[in-house]
Every structure is written in structure tokens, then in C-alpha cells.
Amino acid sequence: CRDWFQLTLKEGLTVYRDQEFSGDMMNSHAVKRIEDVNALRARQFAEDAGPMSHPIRPNSYISMDNFYTSTVYSKGAEVIRMYRTLLG
């Protein structure tokens, strides 16, 4: 990926689409959403509380290869979900 915007958009959108597809396949978006939030709380909150904490778009970085983390995937998907909620 060229930069953080591309990385978060690409990986976040992939996770978001998988979550939506899985909700369709389960015939219950609510149950799938509860599972996703539980996973987010288990993995992402732990990362945010540790030394690897970083925003989805940091001010600086050395290499893009170092940032394929839960933040990019999980928070990226949540940002896309927020856009969908706000923009329709």
C-alpha cells in the first residue's frame, strides 16, 4: 500500500464486507455484530492498552510493513461502519 489511507481503507473495507456477508449468511446481523464487538473488545482493547497502540493514521512511521495490526483491520472496519451509519 502507498500510505495509511490506502492501508486502512483496503483492509478495513475487507473486514467490514466480511462482517456484513457473514451476517447475511447467519441470517442475523445482530448476532454477528455481537460476536464482532466481543472480538473487538478482546483483541483491540488489549492492543490499545499496550505499547503497540497507535491511531489508524499515525503522524509518522518508518515502514508501512510494520503496521498490519488489529488497529488497521478492526478499527478500519469500524470507521467504515461509522461512515455507513452517518452517510447511509
Order of alpha helices (4+ residues) and beta strands (2+ residues): alpha-alpha-alpha
